[in-house]
Amino acid sequence: MIIRTEGDTLLLITQPDHAALAARIIEFWSADGLPENPRRADILLAVRAHDDGWCEVDWAPLVDSVTGRLQDFMSVPAETKQGVWPRAVEGLRERPYAAALVAHHALHVYDRFRSDVEWMPFFDEMVSLRDRYLALSASASRADLLRDYAFVRIGDLLSLTFCNAWSDAKTDECGYVARMDGMTLRITPDPFDGQPIPLEITARELPSRAFQSASDAGAVFERAPLRVLSGLLSPPSRKT
């Protein structure tokens, strides 16, 4: 779950909804050879489905048993994070190249834990899944995967920046910089040929408070009002 704080209100966005927004963004990407990439359909699928493993987690908020506060995707326990990715990868087994891209994404986003003993079995499993599904993709090489993964990464980053309303600059490994300017998401350099792209995602509004239990939070979540968050992805302004 993505949790954005606005005063006394929490805006909750599911991970699969965030991934769907990421895919809608990358569909408009006109740079870096993506329009003519023969693997474009699998790349877009990987972007769209990379967080499908969170479906079983995001049906209701998770609650910290000590503080009673809601846990977002960054603060949930390690075992929850680790359990998400095999489900996401195996869910794409009929599209092995997309599965390999999602496995590589898991390796990338948790790279900081590689030396942690608690995470070593996870990395072994993800490397095995990535390599197995890449081998099943007869038309793609390891070099192809590393290049194509950039689109998964930047799509994820752009959607997260919008969903979290991050105003500080976020930089990806390929040199793109993204930040929120009000409700406008700006990216430098422009990969969309100057075309502004409407952005929209639905969040649930919950009070920013401690909850007595997961069932308490779940009941509030179930009846929470929905809010549509709208904005624009646009090239940088002249003063950027």
N, C-alpha and C positions, 0 to 999 in steps of 0.2 A: 504494500500500500504506500502511495505517496501521500504525505500529509503536509499541507501548506497552512501556516498560521496567519490569520487575519484578525488581530485584536483578540476578542474573546471567542472567536469562531475557528474551528478546524475545517479545512476543505480536504476531503479524502477522495483520491483518484486511484482507481485500480491499476495495477501494473499492465494487464492486457490492454486496457483502454489507452494507456500511455504509449504502448508499442504500436497500436493501430494508428495513433496520431503520427508517430515516427515514420511509419510506412507512407502515410499520405504526404508527408513532407518530401521524402526521398523520391516519390513518384514524379515530382516536378524537377528533380535534379538534372541539370543539363550540362554539367561540367565533368571532367575527369573520365570521359569515355563511357559514362554509364548508359546514355541512350542507345548506343550501338553494341553494348556488351552482350555477348551471346548468352551470358548467365544472368541477365537482368531479372528475369522472372523469379529465379531462385533467390537472388539477393533481396528482392522486395519481400518475398515470402519469409525469409529469415528475419528481416526487420520487423515485419508484422507479427510474427509468431515467437519472437525471441523471449518474451515473458509469459508464454502460455503456461509454463510450469507454476506460475503464481496463482492460477485460477483456483486451485484447492486451498490456497492460503487466504486469498483476498475476498472470499465469500462473506467475511466479517472481520472487524478489526482485531488485532492481537493486543493484549494488555500486559504491561509489565507487572508481574505479581507483587513486586515490592512497592512501587510508586503508584500503581493504578493508572498510569498515563499510557496512551496509545503508542504502539511501536510502528515505526515506518519501515520501509524496506532496508534501511541502513542499520536500524537498531534491533531488528529481530535476532534471535539466537543463531549462532553459526550453523547448527544442525538444520534449521529452517532454510537458510540460504543454500546450503549444500544440497538439500533435497529437491529444490526447485529445478535444477538444471538437467539431471537425467530425465525427468519427465518432459521437459521442453524438447530435448534432443530426440528422445525416442518417439515423441509425438510427430516428428518430421521424418520418420524412417522411410516413408515412401518417396521422399525427396531428399536423397542422401547429401547432395551438396548444400542444401539449406541447413540440414542437420549438422553438417561439419562446421558451417559458419557460426551457428548458435553455440556449439561446443567451444569454438575458439573464443567467442565472446565471453563465455563464462571464465575461461582461462585468463582473458585480458582484464576483466573488471575486478577480479580477485587476486591479481598478480602480487599485491602487497603481502598476501598471506602464504606465499610459496614456501617460506622457511619455517612456517608454523607447523609443528607436529600434528596438531589437530586437523589441519587441512591437507596433509600429504595424500591420504587416500582419495580425497576429492580430486586433486590434480591428476593423480594417476588414472582415475576413471575418466576424467574429461579428455585427457590426452589420448587414451585408448579409443573413446567414442569418436573424437575428431578424426583420428587417423583411419579408423575403420570406415567411417562414412565417406571420407575423402577418397579412400581406395575404391569405394563403390561408385564414385563419380568418375567414370572413365575419361571424360572429356576435360577434367580440371586437374591442375597441378598444385603443389604446395605454394608455388609463387602466385598462382591465380588466386588462391584462397587468401593469402596475405594482402594482396591488392584489393580484392573485393570486400574483405572485411572492413575496410575503411568506411564503406557506406553504411554498414551496420552500426559502427561506432558513432559516426557523426549523426545519423538519424536518431539514435538513442540520446545523444548529448543534446541535440536541439529540442527534442520533445521534453526531456527532463528540465531543461532551462526554462521552457514555457510553463510546464506544469508546476514547477517550484517557484516561479517568478524570480529566478536568480538575476540580480542586477549586476553582480560582479562578472567580469569577463571569464568565460570558460574556453579553454584552448584544447583542440584535439591534436593528435600526433601528425596530422597532415597539413597543419598550418592554418586551419580555419579558427576564427574567434567568434564566439556568440555571446550575447548578453541581452537582457530585457531592458527596453527603454519605454517605461510606462507599460502599455499592453502590446507593444510592438517588439517582436523578436528580431534582432538585427544580426546578420552574419557577414563577416569579412574574411576573404574577398567574396564577391557575390557569385554563387554557382547557379543562379536561377535566371540569368539573362535579364535582370532588372524587373522580373515579374513578381509583384506582391502576391502572397499566398494567404488566404484566410485560414485562421486556426480556430478550432473549437473542440472543447472537451467537457464532459459532464462530471461534476464533483458532487459529493454529499456533504451537507453542512452539519457538523456536530459541535456541541459546546466544548470549549477548551477547559476540561476539568479532569479530575481523577475519576475512574470507574471502579465500582466494587468488584467486578469480575468480568470475564470475557462474555458471559451471557448478558450482563448488564449493558456492556458496550454494543453487543450484537443487536439487542432489542432497540437501542437508540439508533443504531445504524440503519436498521430495517425500516424505521419510520422517518428517517431524516429527510428533510426537503432536498431536492436536487437544484443545483445551480449550474447553468451553462457558462463556462469561461470562454470568452471570445477574444480574439486578438488578430494580429497580422504578422506574418514573416516578411520582412522587407529588407532591401539592400541598405547598407549603412547610410546615415544622413551625412550631409557634407561636413558637419562639425565633428563626426566620429573619427 
